[in-house]
Amino acid sequence: MSTTPSVTVHYAQAILQAAERLALPLPAEVRELGNLARIPLARQDALWQAFCTAADDPLVGLRLGCALQVGHLDMVGALLMSSESLGESLEALLEYYPIIGEGSEFSLHSEGAQVVLRYQAHYQVRKEERTEAVMASLVSLARWVTGNKISPLLLRLRHAARGDEARYKELLACPLEFSASENALVFAQDDLQVPLIQANALMCEHLRGLADSLLERLGTQSLSARVQQLLRAQPRWGKERIAEQLDLSGRHLNRKLAEEGSSYRLLREQVLYRMAEQQLRESPRLVEVAERLGFSDESAFAKAFRRWSGITPGQFRQGLGE
């Protein structure tokens, strides 16, 4: 298990590629990555410091974020891209972002007709530039994975504009709020249901398995992520059985999940809903889907699925044939 915070080498390579495009003279000690798969966070700090100093451009982080490619996000980029919907992709981001880089975190909150993706950066070096790089990359990614159907309603940044606000609007093409109370992207609630243009359920599940293993090795899995991982492997297990696997009591599990802003019931329903959609694509009989997911019968499963999606399993399958 890793005890040193780190960043995927692919993200470090994105910075070096940007420096090369801009012909920036970076010191040899920050340019040499060797054959490392992960870059210690302290070394990434030094790379950011050298990059921003050499660029002498207040919006260099923003520009980097706009230019980031899916491959710079390690396996997480492919996982986000192969998710079924924007909502599922954002949930995966919350769970697997540490694979891209430790030192920051996301949370997702529903607020009426809107959903807010909040970002907290805990960096000590070039925090504003790095925050702008992350948020700009997500603005671009949301458009790309939905075939330009979705754009954020608003981007909030805690810091003041680092340059001409017109340049921000030109690069991001979405409304902005500076000196806000949080770093966040705001989407319409309905946007979460928009399907992704490269959705691939089988690939997504395969990548989730690889990502779970990597998070475990990194030692950065939240309790919520570990509960979801167990539920995907054993959807028929109840709360007490899951808690036992985590060396917790059911009551302690609930308390710890509440500290993370979640609950066992919410996590279970999220996992079962995602699995149900996949099973409905593969299995010809509803009774088989219900049994695999631990429901007492087909009727109980159909009732739960309608609560999750607003449609019946049969209507979902009819939609697949369109």
N, C-alpha and C positions, 0 to 999 in steps of 0.2 A: 504494500500500500504506500502510495506517495505521500510525503509530508511536506514537500516543497511546492508551493503554488506554481503553476506552469501554464503555458499557452501553446497551442498547436503550431508546429513549424510552418504550416501553410499560411497562417496569418502573418507571421514574421516575414515570410517570403513576399506577401502582398506589399508590405512596407518597402522592402528592398527593391521590388520591381518598380514601385512608384518613384523611388529615389533614382533609379536608373533612367526612367523616362524623363525625369526632370533634370538629369545630369547633376545630381547633388553629391558633393564629396563627403561620404560618410567614412568615419575611422575604420580601419581594417578590423579592429576587435569587435565591432558591432556587425560588420558585414559577414563575418565567418560563422556559418551555422553548422558546418560539418554534416554528420549523418544523423543528427538528433531528430527524434520524432516530436519531442516536447522541448520548449524553450523555457528555462526558469523565468519567473515573472520579473525578477530583478534585472535579468538580462534584457527582457522585453522593454522594461522601463528605460534602460540605457539606449536602446534602439529608438524608441519614441523621442527621447530627448535629443539625440543626434539628428534625427530626421526633421523634427520641427525647427531646430536651430538652423540647420543647413537650408531649409526651405525659405525661412523668413517670410512666411505667408500665413496670415492669421486664419485663413480658411483651409489650410492644407489637410486637416483632419476630415473636414467635410468633403473635400474633393476625393480623398482616399476612400471614404465610405461609398461615395457614388460610383467609384470604379471597381469596387470589390466584386469578385466573381464567386459563384457557388463553390468552386473548388477550394477557395481560400478559407472556407468554413469547415474543412475536414469532412468527415462522414455526416456531420450534422446538416451541411448544406444539401446533400442528396436526400437525407431523411425529411427535411422540411419540404423539399420539392416534390417528393413522392407521396406526401400525405394526401388524404382525400379532399380536405377542405381547408380554407384559411384558418378556421377555428382550430382544427386538429393540428395544423402546422404551428400555430402560436403555442398550443399546449406542449408540443414537442420541444419548442424553443425553451420554454421554462424548465423543462426536465433535463435537457441535454446541453444547454449552453456552456456548462463548465468544460466540456470537451474542446470547445473553441478557445476558451480562456477563462481562468479563474481570476478573481479580483472584482467581480461585479455580479449582479443578479437581476432577474426579471420577476414581475408579478402581474397577474391579469385580473382585472376587476370589472364587473358589470355595473353600469350606472344608467339605469333606465333604457333608453333606446341606443345607448352607446356602450362600448367596451374600451377600457383604458389599459394599455400595455405600459407599465411603469418600469423604469430602469434606474438602478442604483449602482453607481461606480464607486469603488473603494480605493481607487488608485491614488498614489501620492505624487505621481509625475505626469504632467501634461493631461490633467483630468478633463479639461474642457475639450481639447482637440480629440481625445479618445472617445469621449461621449458623443461628439458630433459624428465621428467616423461610424460608430455603432448605429446611431439613429438613422443616419443617411443610408447605410447599407440596408436597413430594414424597410425604409421607404421604397427603395429600388426593388428589393426582393418581393415585397407585397405586390407591386405592379407586375413584376416579371412572372411570378408563379401563377397569377390569375389571368394572364394574357391581357394585361392593362385594363382589366375590369374594375380593379379596386385601387383606390388611392386613399391615404389617411385623411380624415376630416381636419386633423390638426396635429402639429408637432409642437410640443412644449419643451423648452430648454430652461434649466434653472439659472444659467448664466446670461449675461447681457450679450447682445450681438457682438461678435468678434471683428466684424467688418461691415461693409455696406449691406443693409438688409435686402436690398434689391438683388444682390448676388446670391443670397440664401434662397430667395424665391425663384431665381433663375435656375439654380442647380437642383432644387428639391421639388419645385412646382406643386407646393401644397401650402396651406396657411400655417403661419408660425406664431408662437407666443414666446417672447424672451423674458428673462427674470421671473419665470414662473415658479410655483411652489414645488415642482417636480419635473424630472425628465420623463416624458411620456409620449406615446403615439395614441391618438384617439381614432377609433373606427366606428362605423355604424354597426349596431348589433346584427343586422341582417347580413353584413359582409362576411360574418363567420361561416355562413352556409355556402358561400361561393366555392364551387369545385375548382381544384387546381388543374392546370392544363397537362401536367405530367404525373397525375395521380397513378400510383401503382401499389395496390394493397399488399401484394406479396413481397415486393422489394422493401416496402416500408417496414413490414414486420421483421424481415431479415436484418435490416439496418438497426432496428430497435434492439434486437438481440445483441448485435455487435456493440452498440452504444452502451447497453446495460453492462456488458462485461468490461468495457473500457472505464466507465464511471466507477465501477467497483474497484478496479485496479488503482484509479486515481484517488479513491477514498473520498469522493466529493458528493456522493448521492445523498440527497435529502431523504428523510423518513418517508415523505410522500412518494418519492420516486421508487423507493424500495418496496413500498406497499403495492404500487402499481405493477412493478415487475413480478411480484409474487402472484398477484391476481391474474396477470396475463398467463402465467404458467399453470395456475390452479384456480380457474374461475368458479369452481364449485365450493371452494373453501369459504368458511365464515370468518367473522372478525376474530374470534378467539383462536382459531387455528392459525390465522395470519399473524396475530400478536405473538403466539407461541414461537413461531419461526424467527421472530425478531427479539426474543427473550424479554417480552413485555407482557403485562396483563392487558386485557381488553380495555379496562378503564385508563390505564397508563397510555396505551396507544391513542385513545381518543384525546387525551390531554396534550400529548406531544404533537399530534396532528393539528390540534387547535392552535398551538403556538406557531405553526407554519401557515396558519390561515386556511386550513383545509379540514376535512373530516373523512372518516372511513366511508361513510355512505356516499359522499360526493365522488370520492376516488373510485369506488366500486362501480358506480353508475357510469362514470366516464369510460372506464375500461370495458365494461360489458357492452355499452353502446357501440364503441369502436369495433369490438369483436363481433357483435351481432351483425353489423353492416358487412363485415368481411364474410361471415358464415352464410349470410343470405345470398351472397354472390356465388358461393361454392356449393352449398347443400341444397338438394332438391326438396327436402321435407322439413317443414317448420318444427315438427316434433323432435327431429334430430338436433336442430339448432337450440331449442329449448333445453334439451337434456344436456348438451355439451356445456351450456352456460349456467347450469345448476338451477333452472326453474322447475317448479313442481309439475307443470304441464304446459301445453301449447298456448292455452288461454292466458296463463299468467305471463308468459313471455310476450305475447301480442299486446297485452295491456301495458307492460313496461315499455315496450318499444314505441308504442303510440305516445306515451308520456314523454319519452326522450326526444322523439322526432316530429311529433304532430301528425304522423301518418301511420297506417298499418303496415305490417311486413309485406302484405300482398301489394299494396300501393308502391312500396319501395322497390319491389321486384319489377313491377310494371314500368317504373321509371327507368330501370336499367335497360329495358328493351327499346327505349325511344331512340 
